[in-house]
Amino acid sequence: MPGTTPTATPTATPTATRTATPVTDTTTAAAAGATTPPWDALLTTALLGTDRRPSTTPQALLDDAAMATVRRRAALRPAGAAPLPAPAPADPRPPLPPPARRRLATLLTDRPGTGSGTARRGTAPDLLELLPQWLATANAHGYAPPPELLPALLDAARGRTDLRPGALTFAGPRALWLAGLNPDWKFALRATPGAGTALPGPEETARVQRLWEEGLFAERVALLASIRAHDSEAARALLAGTWSTERAEDRLMFLDSLRTGLSDADEPFLEKALTDRSRNVRSTAAELLSALPHSALAGRMADRALSWVALDRETGTVVVEAPHECDAAMERDGIVAKPPAGRGERSWWLGQLVEAAPLDRWPARLGGRTPWEIVALPVADDWRGELHAGWCRAAVRQRDVGWSRALLGAPTAPDAAGPGAVSLAERSKLLAALPAGDRAEWVAGFIAAHGLSEAFQLLGVCATPWAPPLGQAVVDALNIARDAGSYPWSFSGVMGLAERCLDPVEAERLEGFTAEVEEAENAAPGAGGYWAEAFQRLVGTLRLRRAMRDELAPAGPTP
């Protein structure tokens, strides 16, 4: 109807000839010679409505739009063919064995969003959780990926950042090639500074200087790490040359890269960084210096800390007198003056001083005692928690095995928090300083004494696959919980860890736990069925992991 607004954007489909005017030879000629309104004018009329454009009708508008569309399409010129991408680089590594190739394809179909494994169900193993182990084993053998599975692998790594290191190592140079063609995979370029180009060696002075001055930040970080690995003095000189002109956030990242290979030779540079304009840079420099037990800062911190802590030789009690002020020299050395909300100033300052002091200074101060004996000493006036917490942080920072053992205490001690650690989180950090075998043995003893309810964080720092004593302790504790009718969902996190961390050889022994047991009278509803299902999934996952390992094993020599 005239005056009605069209309900859709003009289409590109030609309509019937206008019927508002009788068709004659004259009108046909006139129509052929008439000028169709510009496309922008047609679009404006369509948006405003023909009732506000009395010179046209809805039918005429659609006819004009169809004619304009045909004319626009007819006038398009074919674009020149885009240049073909450079061929993908060769990957000289050996190909996957066929069974492993099929297994990888199966693991990748269980990605989130593919519709076949978005959640764990029943007794089926969680395939996506096994992909990191599969990648680690494949990388250990040095295999190259099947080219046709690279897109799916990069999609999986795009959705899970924890997969990226293993996935990009396995994908090799072709991951960078694909990332240059698909913006969804650009994380591969960010994770590999220089986009796969070789970094100059320390002897290529001109190239090093050019890349350092003109490269992207990620390339400069990678260059600094590369030079430092070969020549730490040259890396420090490179950094010192532009230090004053770098942005604060860049100075912080560059300084953090010095953690790798930190040595006494870094002390002069770090001492200068203590006067940096950025508080974060100053704090990081102080932290790095305190990790050097022979540094001047570590000595200053030890002198301060030891002046506030002493031994009452008559009573055998540690006496603490916390600092009364935080002076400018303390702040320069990294002490943060303002405490967090709810924390007293004096205890806050003391904790930082104890954390930064070299642990090897305390025995002489406290009567020549060993770390075990020092930790066992009583501490007056409720300062024990603050003092021991500072020692815990110092042991973690300095990776001191002796002090870590002492602060952890015996795993069977009644106090699950330990004699020195004030939380299970701190215990986890202390455990990380121990050798892998000692770590597993300690956690096994802890589980035997305290059960699994407080062991989840501790299990997370143990090497995998779990050592036999630790695996035995976890399985025994799960079995005890099942027999006691415990609420089964409370142990789902530990059960998930067991699926990924138990040695696959345990599958046969666990077979006897897969049968559903009669529920105790006070058991949680449905507990028996859940436990049976959980153990069936555990056994199935362990067998799958063993199959994956066997499939990736290199073929032996042909007889």
N, C-alpha and C positions, 0 to 999 in steps of 0.2 A: 504493500500500500504506500502511496506517496506520503512523505513526511515521517516514515518509520525508520528507526536506526537499525542498520544491519547488526546481526547478533554475532558475527564472527569476523575475523580479519579477512580481507579479500583473498579469495583462493586463486590458485594458478590455473584452474580448470576453465577453459573457455565456455561461455554460456550461449544460449540461443540468441539469434539476432533480435535486436530491439523491436518491440511491437508497438511502441508509442506512436510511430509515424509510419504510414503506409509505405511499403517498399516500392520504389520506382527506380528507373535508370538514373533519374536526376538525383534523387536522394542517395542512391548508392554511390554515385560519383562524389557527391558532397561529403558523404561519410568517409569515403576512402581518402579524401583530401583533408579531412578535419584533423586537427591536432589533438592527440590524447593528452589529458592533463598529466603533469609530472607525478611520479610515484609518491613523493612526499605529500603532494596536494591530495591525492587519492586517500592516502593513509589518514591525513588530518580529517577529511570528510567522513571517513568510516568511524573515526573515534568520536567526532562531535555529533554525527547524525545528519542525515540528508534534510531533516526539517529545518536545520540551521544553514543549509545551502540550497536556496530555492531554485538555483539554476540546474539542478540535477535531481534524479530520482534514484531509488534503491536499485532498480534494474539497470539503469544507465551506469551507476557507480560500479556494479559488478562487471558489466560488460567492459568498461574502461580498464578495470583492474586486470581482467583476463587478457585484454589486448596488450596492456603494458607489460604483463608478465611474459607473454610470448615474445615480445620485442626485445626485452632484456635478455632472455635466454638465447635468442637467436643472435644477439650481438656479442655474446661471450666468445673470446678467442681462446683456443686451447693453451694452457700454460705449458711452459717448458718443463720437460721431465726433470725431476729432482735428481741430483747425483746419488748414485748408490752409496751406501755406507761402506767404509773400509771393511775388508774381510775380518772376521773374528780372529783374534790371535790364537796360535796353536797352543795346546796344553800338552806338554811332553809326559805327563804322569801316566801311569798304567791305568787302563779302564777298570771299572768295577767288575767283579765276577757276576755272571748273570743272575744268580739267586739274590745277591745283594742289591742289584739294580731293581729287581722286582720288589724287594722289600722296601726300598726307598720310595718307589712309586706308591706303595700302600701307605706308608707313613705320611706322605704328603697329601693323600686324599683325606686324611683325618684333620685337616686344618680347620680352624674356625671359619665359618662362612661357606664351607663346601657342602654343608648339609649332611655330613655323615660322621659325626663325632664331636658335636658341639658340647656334649656333656658326657660324663661317665655314666654308664648304665650297666646294671647287673654285674656279671662276672667278666665282662670283656675288658682287656687291658686298655689303658689310656695311651693310644699310640703317639699322640703329640708330645706327651711327657717323655717318651723314649727317643724322640728325634735328637736331642742334644747328645745323648750317649752314642747313638749311631754315628753322628757326625764326628765326635771325638775319636771313635775307633777308626772310622774311615780315614780321618786326617793322620792318625798315627801310622797307618799303613801307606799313606801317600797316594791315595787313589785320585783319579780325575772323575768328575761327574758326567753322567750321560747328558749330552747337550739338550735333549728334548725335555729334561726335567728341571733345567735351570730356572725357567720362569716360575714354576710352582715353588721351587726352593726360595727364590727371592721374595715371592709373595708371602711365604711363611715367615721369613726373616723380617719383612716389613712390619708384620703384625706383632712380632715378639722381639724386643731388643736383646733379650738374653740369648737368642739364637744367632745373632748377627756375627759375632766373632768366629764361631765354628762354621757357620754357613758360608761366609765370605772366604774363609781359608779353603774350604772344600770347593767352592765355585771357581776359585782361581781367577786368572786374567779375564776370562769371558764374562765374569760378573760385572767388571768395569765397562766392558764393551756394551753389554746390554743396558747398564745403567745410563749410558750416554744416549740411548735410543728411547728410553721410557722414563719419564719424570717420576713415576711411582717408585722407582728403585734408586733414586739419587742418594739415598742413605749410604749406598755402597761407595759413592764418590767421596762423601763426607768422612766415612770411616777409613778411607784410604787416601790420605793427603797426597796430592800430586797426581791423582787419577791414574795411578799405575806407572807413571814415569819414574825412572830411576833417579834417586836423589844423588847429588854430586858427592864425591868422596872428600875427605878432609884435605887431600892434596890438590883438589881442583879449586884453588883459592878464588879465582875470578867468578866461577859459577856459584860457589857458595855465597860470596858476598852479594851477587846479583839477586839470587833467590831470597836471601835474608832481607834485602832491602825492598824487593819488589813483589815477593810472593804473597799469597793469601795467608791468613793467620794460621790455618791448619797446616799448611805447607811449612811454615816457619817453625811451628812446634815440632813437626816430624823431622825437619832438618836439624834442629837443635838436639833432639834425642839421638839422631844418627851420628852427628859429630861427637857428641858426648860419649857415645859407646866406644869410639875409637881414640878420642883425644879430649879428655875432660878440660884440659887447660885451654885448648882452642875453642871449645864450646863456651867457656866462661868469658873468654876474650870477645867472642862474637856477641854475646849477650850484653857485656859491659859497654860495648861500642855504641849501642842504641838505647841503653837502659833509660836514660833521662828523657828521651823523647817518646817512649812507649806509653800507651794508655794504662791507667791503673789496673783495669781488668786483665789486660794483656800481661802486665808485669807479674800479676798474681799467678797466671797460668804458666808463664815461663819459670817462675820461681818454684812452682809446684813440681815442674818436671825435673828439678834437681834431686828429688827424693830418690830416684833411681841412681845408684852408684854414689850416694852421698858419702863424702870423705872429709878428712880434716883439711884438705886443700881447698874446700869450698868455704872455709870459715871467713877469710877476709872479705869475700864478696857478700856473704850473708850478714856480716857485722855492719857493712855499709847500708844494707837494706833495712837495718833496724831504725834508721832515721828517715825512711821513706814517707812520702806525703800520705799514702794510703794506710789506714789502720789495719786492713786485712793483709796487706803486704808485710807490714811490720810483724803482725801476729804469726804469719807463716814463717818468716825468717827466724823468729824466736823459737818456734817449734822445731825447725830443722836444726838449729844450733843446739838446742837442748838434747837432741838425739845424738849429738857428738859428745861423748862423755869427757873428752879432753879439751873442749872448747872453752874459751874465756867466759862465755855466757853461762855454760853449765857450771863452771867454778863459782861464778857470782851467785847463781841460784842456790848452789849447795851451801855456800857460806851463809846466805840469808836463812835458808830452811833450817840448817843445823843450829843456828843461833836461837831459834824459837822452840826447839825440841831437845830435851835432855833426859838423862836417866838419874833418878833418885836411887843412889847406890844402897842406901839403908833399907828401903822398902822394895827395891827392884821394880819400881813403877816408872813408866814413861810420863814425863811431865811436859805439858804443852802450854806455851804462852804465845798466843797468836799475835801477828803484827798489829800495831795500833794505827798505822797509816800506810798508804800506798804512795810512795814518793815518786818523783819524776824519773829517777834511775830505774825503779822497778817497772814503771810503765814503758820506758824505752826498751827494757828487756822482755817485753811481751805480757806483763801482768795487766789484766783488764781490771780497771779500778771499780767500775760499777757492777755490783752483783746482780744476778737475775732476781726477779720478784720472789719474795719470801725467803731469801737467803741472806744471812748476816754478812757484813763486810769482812770482818776479821777471819771468819772461817773460809770465806771465798778466797781471800788472799793467801791464806795458809795452804789451802788445797792446791792452788796453782804453783806455789813455791815447791811443795813436796813433789808434785808431778814432774817439774822441770829439773829437779836435782838428780845427779847421777846416783844410782842405787849403791854403787860400791863405796860411797862415802859413809853410809849409815853404820856398818859394823863397828868401825873405830869409835864412832860417836856414842854407841850404845853398848859399851863394855866388851867389844871384841866378839860379840855373839854372831851366830849364823843367821841367815834369813828366817829359818824355821824358828829359832829361839827368839828372834826379835818379834815376829808376828805373834808369838805366844805370850809376850809380856803384857801385863795389865797397863791400861792407859788411864790416867786420872782425869776427872772432871768431864766425862762424857766426850772426850776428844777422839776416842778410838775409831768411830766410824769415819770421821773426816780424815784422820791420819792414814788409815788403811785404804780408804778410797783413793787418796793421792798416790800411795805406793802401787795400787793396782794399775792406775793409769800410767805411772812411770814404767812399770814392768812391761806393759803392752807397748808403749812407745819405744822402749829400749830393747824389747824382745829378749828379756832376761829370763832364761829358763829356770834358774835357781829360785829367784824371787817368785816367779809364776807358780812353781810347785808349792812353795811355802804358803802363798796367799790362797791357793786353791784348797790346801789342806787335804785330809784323807777323804776319799769319796763316800766313805761310810759314816762320816761324822753326823751326829744327830741334826745339826743345823745345816739345812740344805743350802743356805747361802754361803757357807764356808767361813773360815776364820778371818779372812781378809776381804773377800769380795762382798759388796753390799747388795748385789743383785745377780740373778742368773745371767743377765746380759753381760755383766762384767766377767763372770766366770767363763762365758763363751770366748771372750777376747783373750783371757789368760790361757785358755786351752790352746788357742791358735799358736802360742809360742812354743808349745811342746812338740817333740817329734811325733809323727803320725801314729806309731805303735803305742807310745805312752798315752797319747790322747784317747785312743780307742779303749785301752785298758782302764783308764780312769773313768770314762763315761759308762763302761760296762759295770764297774763297781758301783757307780752312782745309781744306775737303774736297778741293780739288785737290791740296794738299800732303800731307795726312795720311790721306785716305780717309774712309770712313764709320764705321769702328769706334769712333771717339771723338767723333763729331759728333752723336749722338742728342740729348744734353742741349742742345747749342747750337742745333739746329734747333727745339727746343721754344719758344725765345724769339723766333723770327722771325715777322714779320707774315705773315698769309695773305690771299689766295693768295701763294705765294712769288714774289718778283721773278724775272724771266727769268734773270739770271745764276745765282741760287741754284738754281732749278729745273733749269737745264742742268747745273750741277755735280753735283747729286744723281743725275740720270738717267745721266750719263756714268760716275759712280762705280759705280752699280748694274750698268751694262753691262760695265764692266771686271771687276767681281767675277764676273759670270756667265761671261764668256769665260775667266776664269782657273780656272773650276771650283771656286770658293770654296764653303764649306759654306753652303747657301742659307738655312737657318733662322736663321743669325746676323744676317741683314738683314731679318727679318720686321718688326721694330719700325720701321725706316726706311721699308720699303715701305708699312706702314700709315699712317705720316705722309704719305708721298707721295700716297696715295689721297685724303687729306683736304685736303692743302695745295698740291699742284701746281695750276697754272692749267689749267682744263679745255681750253684751246686746244692743250695739248700732246698731246692724245689722238691726233691724226693722225700726228704725228712718231713716237710710240711704237708705232704699229701694226707697224712692222718688227721689233720686239723680241718679238712674241708667238709666233713660230715656235720650235719646239723645236730646240735646237742640239745638235750631236754633242758628247758629253761627252768632256772631256780624260781622258787616261789616269789621272791622279791625282785626278780629280774625286770629290766625295762621291757615293755611290750615289744615283741618282735625282735628281741635281742638275738635269740638263737639263729633265726634266719639271716639276720644281717651278718653275724660273725661267720657263718658258713659261707655266705656269698663273698665276704671280704677275703677270707682265706683262699677261696677258689680263684678269685681275681689275682691274689698275690702269687699263687702257684702258677697260674697261667702267664702272668707277666714275667716271672723268673724264667720260665721255659722259653718264652719269646725272646728274652734278652740273650739266653744261651744260644738260641738259633741265630740271632743276629750276629753274635760274636763269631760263630762258626762260619757263617756265610761270608764274613769279611776276611776271614783268615786267608792269607796267600796260599795258593796251591803249592804243594810240595814238589820237589824235583821229580821229573818223570823217570821211572826205573829203566 
